[in-house]
Amino acid sequence: MRVLFFCAGEVMAKGFKIGFCLITIDTECEVCYTDSIRTNVCEIGTEEVSRSMAKKAKTVYVCQECGYESGKWIGQCICGAWNTMVEEKVLPVSAEGDFRRRGTAEAKPNRLKDVAGSGDYIRIDTGIRELNRVLGGGLVKGSLTLISGEPGIGKSTMIIQAAANLAKSLGTVLYVSGEESEAQIKMRADRVCGEISDNLYILAETNMENITAACENLKPKFLIIDSIQTMYTQMLDSVPGSVSQVRDVGNRLMQLGKTNELPVFIVAHVTKNGELAGPKIVEHLVDCVLNFTGERDQDLRILRVFKNRFGTTSEIGAFQMEEGGLREINNLSATFLESTSASAEGSVITAVYEGSRPVLFEIQALTAPANVGFARRTAVGADSQRLNMILAVLEKKAGMTMINQDVYVNVVGGMKPDSTSVDLGVALAIYSSMRGIACAKRTIAVGEVGLTGDLRSIQNADKIAMEAVRMGYEQIILPAKNAARIDRKKTAGCNIIGVKNIYEAIDAFRGE
């Protein structure tokens, strides 16, 4: 021990700082270590010794839903999720590798007006018009697109079809799969793509280092990752799909795409609630977030966009699942209305304006006396909160007793409209089922219902009216302000009825 204190005194005399540490030395070899300790410590100094020492990895618990980190395991995360904390090792960042501690003289801000580019991005045609519509006109070079959906909904089918089209027109396309083998992907491609281009490559790999090396060698024009939850980087000890792995893989893909102007398609899983699985940071990294929805017992598939840095977020794409793959639906309104009865109690045709086109569809309602307990309110495809509001308006303003009636509302075709323009259609469908009255004419009803029973104007009512005329409908019930702005010459042959409140709408529906 006196040897250690002697060496420490010599080190402090040279101006070095001494930290506290534990050293075990055999007392019999005390003399043997004297010169070695004095020489090594005095030559390299305390700072060099500390940098040469191996640092232990820190263990943290990370929520797999929100990414929250905790020093100890907790049953419920701050986001409200239970049993989502997973143990992960975090390696400390050295002083040489921590770029946040080092400044650079090369960072120079530029004037915004001097930045090149006017926002006119070069679009790449995917060969699928509905996909181009949702993306804003096509793929953008260097963009990252995240597509999610339930298993078996058709994500991989649509992507392999787009990859086959891009391989013929664009050049080399690399499809990286972490879930299926190359033979399985080949079977799907033979079924839905027909002739396969020589420029379409497949790679069954989950290691990001190997994927990056393959991209450097192949230099593809389009990259597909299926799926991000199966990818991992060997720089981290956590399992694939964890928060740290998904975050790091997402950053690597973003760097790969932006550096090489490579458009990247990323497939992601969803939870049982239909939300994107994994940390939300992935949604912030990508440029476009798509969601593929549909009912398993129906052939209709809807592609929605929730985020798009290069276009609008109001467009939808419509597809029909067939044996030979996904087929685009050009006339969406006709698809929704092909099995609609001309006159049926509780059935009303309404419309919404999705992106750049109006969509007509059917709303069905059924009322029945409540047997026991409270009356049930069930909405499929419609907003349950707005359904309760419409029922309150009908009871208060239209004199309909709804407290003892079970009410069921269904949007036919799997459509899930989020526009208030369907309020009037829902109200008239409930009235039709309650009173047992069917409209004699082929009628479309659109408008927002207020709490006072008045009807508020909607957007793009003129385009909805023109679509109704094209589909052969005889009359349109809509708010009076919208009716006053519609060109009667363009809607010749269709009776435009403007109403101010729910009373006038009911009278028009009854033909009075």
C-alpha positions, 0 to 999 in steps of 0.5 A: 500500500505504501508503494501506491501512495508513493507513486501517487505522490510522484504523479501529483507532483507532476501536475496530474489529477488522481481519481479514486480506483480499487487496485488489488496487489499481492503483498509478496510482489509489492516490490516487483510492481513499484517500478512498473506502476511508477513508470506507466502512471507517470508516462501516460498520466491519469487522463490517458489511463482513464481513456484506455480503461474499458467502460461497462455497458449501462442497462436501461429498460425501454418501452417498445411502444413509445421509446421511454427509457427507465433505469429500472423495470416498471409495469406500466409506462408513462404512455399507459402501456403495460408490460412493454419495458424491455431490457437493453444495453447502452454502450457509452460514447467515447470522447472521440466518437461523441460528435456532440462535444466537438465543434466544426468550422465548416458549419455555415448557414445559408440564406434561405432565398439563395437555396437552390430548388423551387419545390418542383420534385422529379417524380418517378412513375411507379406504373400504378396510377392509384399509388402515384395519386396517393404519393402526390404524382409518383416517387421522389428521389431520396424519399423514404416511404413507410407503408403499414397494414394488417397481415395478408391485406396485400402490402407485399403484393402491391410492392412487388407489382410496383417493383416489377414496373420500376425495374422495367422503366427505371433500372435496377431494383433491390427487394430485401426481405426479412420474413420470406425466402427468395422462393416465396417471393418468386412464387408471388411475383410469378402470380401477380407480375407476369414477365419479370425484368432482369433488373429486379433483384431479391435479397433475403437478409436482415443484417443492415451492414450486409444490406448496405454493402449490397446497395454499394455494390449493386447501386439500385435505383429503388430499394424495398425493405420488408419489413423494418421490424425484422432488420437489425444492426450488429452494433447493438445488442438488442433484439430485432424489432426493439426500439433501439434497433428500429430507430438505428435501422431507420436512421441508416436507411434515411442516410442511405436514401438521402446520400444516394438519392435512392427512393426507399419503400419500408414495410412496417407491421401494425398492432391489433388496434391498427396502429403502427407498431414500434416507436413513433420516431420512425414516422418522423424520420420518413417522408411519407406514411401510407396505410393499407386497409380493407376487410378480409371478407371483401375484395376492396382495398383502400390506400390512405396517406397520413403524412406526405412531405411532397404532396397532399394528405387527403388522397386515397387509392382504391384497389381490388384484390384478385387472383392475379394481384391488385387491380386499380379501381378507376370508378370508385363510386360505381364500385361502392354502389354496384349492389345498392338497391334503388329504394330501400328503407334505411338506405341513403346515398351520400358523398365525400370529397377525397383528395381530387375526386368525389366518392359516392357510397351508401349508408345503411341504418337500422332501428329496433326497440330496445328490449332490456337495459340501455339502448345500443348505439353501434357505428361501423365505418362512421364516427360514433361520437357524431352518431350520438350527436345526430341522434340527439338532434333528431330527438330534440328538433325532429320529434323522434323518440330515440331513447328506447331504440337500438340504432345501428349504422353501417357504411357499405363497402368498408369506407371510413369517411372522416368528413362531416358532409355525411351527417345529413345522410346518416340522419336521413337513413335513421329517419327512413328506418324509424318511419319505414319510409324509402325515398321514391327517387334516386337521391343523394344527401350531403351536408353537415348537421349542427346542434341547432338542427341547421345545415352547414355548407360543405366544400366541393359541393359542385363537384359532388353534384357533377359526379351525381349527375354522371352516376344518373341520380335524379335529385340532390339534397344539400345545404341552401348555400351550396345549392345557390352556387351550383351551375344548373346548366352543368347539372341539367336533368338533376333536381338540386334541392337546397335546405336550411335545416333538418326539417326541410331535409326530411320534407324533401326526402319524403317528396313534400 
